[in-house]
Amino acid sequence: SVAAAVSAATEVTGRLAGVVANAGGAGGMGPYHLLDAGDFMRTLELNVLGTMLCVKHAVPRMVDGGGGSFVGMSSIAGHQTHPYFGAYTVGKAGIEAIIRNAADEFGSSRVRFNAIRPGFIATELMDAIPRESGVYASYIDNTPMADVGSPADVGNLVRFLVGPESRWITGQTIFANGGYTTR
C-alpha cells in the first residue's frame, strides 16, 4: 500500500518533493513483564516498519527528482520515559533512529530526513485523558506555555521542514511541546 501511495503521489509530476510518515499508534501498553508479545510487535510494525517502508518506497523517487524532504512523526515518548507505554516508546525511538541513519545515508543525494516529537496535542488519541484528571493537570502544570498543542502546531512545523526554508536541516528531531521538556 505504501508503494501504491507513492506511485499515486508521483503520477502528475513524476516527482516526490516531500513525505510525511505520520501513521502511528499504541498497543501493548502496560508494564513490560505483563505485555503480550504480539501486541508489542504490532505496535513496532506500525511505527517502525511503517516508517521504514515509507523511506524505502519514497527515497528512489526523491533521489530521481533531485532531492526532497522526509518527515517522521515521533513523540515526546520516544525521548522521555513514559511508564507503561510499553511498545509505543520503543517504536517512537526507533523512528528517530531511522531518521538519523537515513539522513546520513541520503544526504549526498539531497534528501533530508527529520522528525518531530509532539508533546500533548489535542487529538482524538488524547481525548481518552479526562480534562478534569490529574494526568491532564500535570501536563498543563509542567508545560511552560500552560496549554496543549493543536494539530496545526505540528502541521506548521511539518510545512517548514518540507519547505525550502529548512534546506540545511537534516538528521534532527524537533520538539513541539510548548516547552514541556524544559521542566
Secondary structure, 3 states (H helix, E strand, C coil): CHHHHHHHHCCCCCCCCEEEECCCCCCCCCCHHHCCHHHHHHHHHHHHHHHHHHHHHHHHHHHHCCCEEEEEECCHHHCCCCCCCCHHHHHHHHHHHHHHHHHHHHHHHCEEEEEEEECCECCCCHHHCCCCCHHHHHHHHCCCCCCCECHHHHHHHHHHHHCHHHCCCCCEEEEECCCHHHC
